[in-house]
Amino acid sequence: MKITIISVGKLKEKYLKQGIVEYLKRLTAYAKVDIIEVADEKAPENMSEAEMVEVKRKEGERILSHVGQDTYVITLEINGKMLTSEQLAAKMDELATYGKSKLAFVIGGSLGISEEVQKRSDYALSFSKMTFPHQVMRLILLEQVYRGFRINRGEPYHK
């Protein structure tokens, strides 16, 4: 399976980078995982609704430029479906079983994801009703993908 994580914005925090490198290293035994960072759109503090839509649209174009026709897209959205770790593992296993070998997880910017990206999404996933910084979500997502592979292979993991 080839997994791509497409995320808006550059990761600056050293501690997050270290955690991500660790999980990428662990994942090499299970899948090829790439992280693509797309530039976040510079935006003023107080934006109108129209300006927010435009910022998300521009970020969305950058995201979609990295999504192939044959890629199964899972967007991380606050209103998406919440799954347990076991259910996410089963979802990944089901995709692999039915020939969806290219999987992209999309993490939007601070304003979320555009309508265009939502329309391209095959599955909307929520990790919580809470809002998390999108940089932190990269690490959480990688840990859950790793956990999913461990679950699917019957290997031990911390509950």
Secondary structure as GFF3:
##gff-version 3
##sequence-region A 1 159
A	DSSP	beta_strand	2	8	.	.	.	ID=ss1
A	DSSP	alpha_helix	14	27	.	.	.	ID=ss2
A	DSSP	beta_strand	32	38	.	.	.	ID=ss3
A	DSSP	alpha_helix	49	64	.	.	.	ID=ss4
A	DSSP	beta_strand	72	82	.	.	.	ID=ss5
A	DSSP	alpha_helix	85	97	.	.	.	ID=ss6
A	DSSP	beta_strand	102	107	.	.	.	ID=ss7
A	DSSP	alpha_helix	115	120	.	.	.	ID=ss8
A	DSSP	beta_strand	123	126	.	.	.	ID=ss9
A	DSSP	alpha_helix	134	152	.	.	.	ID=ss10
###
